[in-house]
Amino acid sequence: MNTTRPDFLAFGRPQFGDDEIAAVTRVMRSGWVGMGEETIAFEHELAGFIGAPHVVTVNSCTSALFLSLLALGIRPGDEVICPSLTWCSTANAALYLGATPVFCDVDEQTLGITSSSVLRAVTPRTRAVIAVHMGGLAVDVAALRASLPSHIAIVEDAAHALGASYPDGTPVGSSGNLTCFSFYANKNLSTGEGGAIALFDGEAAAHVRSLRQHGLSSDAWKRFTHPNAALVPRIEELGYKMNYTDLQAAIGRVQLARQTELAAHRLELARRYLDALVDIRPTLEFQAGVIATGHARHLFVLKLPTPALGMSRNDILMALRRRNIGASVHYQPLHTMPAYRASLRGKLPQTDALGERILTLPISAAMTSGDVDYVVAHLAEVLRDAADARVAS
């Protein structure tokens, strides 16, 4: 029997080093820790990394999604199509505006939406589609755009997909759609919390910058650094308190510079998982393209053959957690939850099937190859015990 490790192996833990610590110290000593020149620099560097002319940072990807729909004019009575297999923020962004999220099915191999699944959910009230790049595998948004009427906007939920690329090899964020990123604690680029929107329209970017800061005509940094700026700025419209900070941006700039290194390590871990797991029986399946070029590998998702195991996905999950392995589920489909039942208009067979089978194994740039070996050994033991119990019964 494998010995249980004394510490809990988190599903996703950020990889911070001395450079991130030094960056935070530098900003703290500067005396300006709110949104200022560090945030502006991070936005410019991130724009260059993803190939978009404008990036606006905000306090979370949830806020990024909300502000994107708001900037597009989404209002009560409108419908926004999104997958049910996603985090609640995707649907909530529409609900916050009084719009209705309408769920569509996903592809069994990619776990993402397809043009055909979206088109089945389109109605005369559809105003937008939120394409979720699940786990870090990009949806083919060019094909989606070509299939949709021009009045239906596409917003990309790229919370998992910084560093990913579209099927044509261009970076996620460079499509021209409003694209939303997350810098939450477990993301590929982590600043503890935060998010960003990539935009291709300068006026829209300026609008979102105002909305993130109460609808003000200028932010505190401009008033501090420009003597001629209005001492009492105007509030142009109802806005929100959703700004980023220089403390976060200082971490983000270092993390962004390290993305090649961190991405290479995630690829190494994913390959190690794949090489070891292919020998486990019953046969396990994986999200398509998990070691392919273009996948950001934010998640490493298994699709368990639950009927053949004699053990439910949730029982396997809890068995791994008892062994201090932070396995998780990404995600329990939203349409199975009371808050979202009104958003289900038809059957979602692939989502329903995946909802009972998917299991996410820990993966992060902070993990070691030994951590992967530990997870694989204990998963094999759990599945072996389940098979033995099934035979005995």
Secondary structure, DSSP 8 states (H G I E B T S, - for coil): -----SS-B-S------HHHHHHHHHHHHHT--SSSHHHHHHHHHHHHHHT-SEEEEES-HHHHHHHHHHHTT--TT-EEEEESSS-HHHHHHHHTTT-EEEEE---TTT-S--HHHHHTT--TTEEEEEEE-GGG----HHHHHHHS-TTSEEEEE-TT-TT-B-TTS-BTT-SSSEEEEE--TTSSS--SS-EEEEES-HHHHHHHHHHTBTTBSS-HHHHHH-TTS-SS--B-S---B----HHHHHHHHHHHHTHHHHHHHHHHHHHHHHHHHTTSSS--EE-TTTTSTT---S-EEEE--HHHHTS-HHHHHHHHHHTTB--B-S---GGGSGGGGGG--S--HHHHHHHTTEEEE---TT--HHHHHHHHHHHHHHHHHHHHHHHH-
